[in-house]
Amino acid sequence: MNDAYWRGYQAALDGDYSNPYPLWSPLNWSWELGNAAGHQVLCAALEHIATHLQD
């Protein structure tokens, strides 16, 4: 993993989905993968909270 991946991951947890890297940059894909992973973690956490609030 590289810094771009972790920046994308953290950005998703902060609700930021604007990729700072140009499309032709290899860092673009790293950021996108990290952002997608962070988004999945955030959604799973929110779903878990919402499920327990219904109980």
C-alpha positions as CSV (number, residue, x, y, z in Angstrom):
1,M,0.0,0.0,0.0
2,N,1.2,3.5,-0.6
3,D,0.4,6.9,0.8
4,A,-2.2,7.6,-1.9
5,Y,-4.2,4.5,-0.9
6,W,-4.3,5.6,2.8
7,R,-5.1,9.2,1.8
8,G,-8.1,7.9,-0.2
9,Y,-9.1,5.6,2.7
10,Q,-9.0,8.4,5.2
11,A,-10.8,10.8,2.8
12,A,-13.7,8.3,2.5
13,L,-14.0,8.1,6.3
14,D,-14.1,11.9,6.3
15,G,-16.8,11.9,3.6
16,D,-14.6,13.2,0.8
17,Y,-14.8,11.6,-2.6
18,S,-12.9,14.1,-4.7
19,N,-9.7,12.5,-6.0
20,P,-6.8,14.9,-6.1
21,Y,-4.8,13.0,-8.6
22,P,-5.1,13.3,-12.4
23,L,-6.7,10.3,-14.2
24,W,-3.4,9.4,-16.0
25,S,-1.5,9.2,-12.7
26,P,-0.8,5.7,-11.2
27,L,-1.7,7.3,-7.8
28,N,-5.2,7.9,-9.1
29,W,-6.0,4.2,-9.0
30,S,-4.4,3.8,-5.6
31,W,-6.4,6.7,-4.2
32,E,-9.6,5.3,-5.7
33,L,-9.0,1.8,-4.3
34,G,-8.4,3.3,-0.8
35,N,-11.4,5.5,-1.1
36,A,-13.6,2.5,-2.1
37,A,-12.3,0.5,0.9
38,G,-12.8,3.3,3.3
39,H,-16.3,3.8,1.9
40,Q,-17.2,0.2,2.5
41,V,-15.9,0.3,6.1
42,L,-17.9,3.5,6.8
43,C,-21.1,2.0,5.3
44,A,-20.7,-1.2,7.3
45,A,-20.2,0.7,10.5
46,L,-23.2,2.9,9.9
47,E,-25.3,-0.2,9.0
48,H,-24.2,-1.8,12.2
49,I,-25.2,1.2,14.3
50,A,-28.5,1.5,12.6
51,T,-29.3,-2.1,13.1
52,H,-28.6,-1.9,16.9
53,L,-30.6,1.3,17.2
54,Q,-33.7,-0.6,15.9
55,D,-33.5,-3.1,18.7
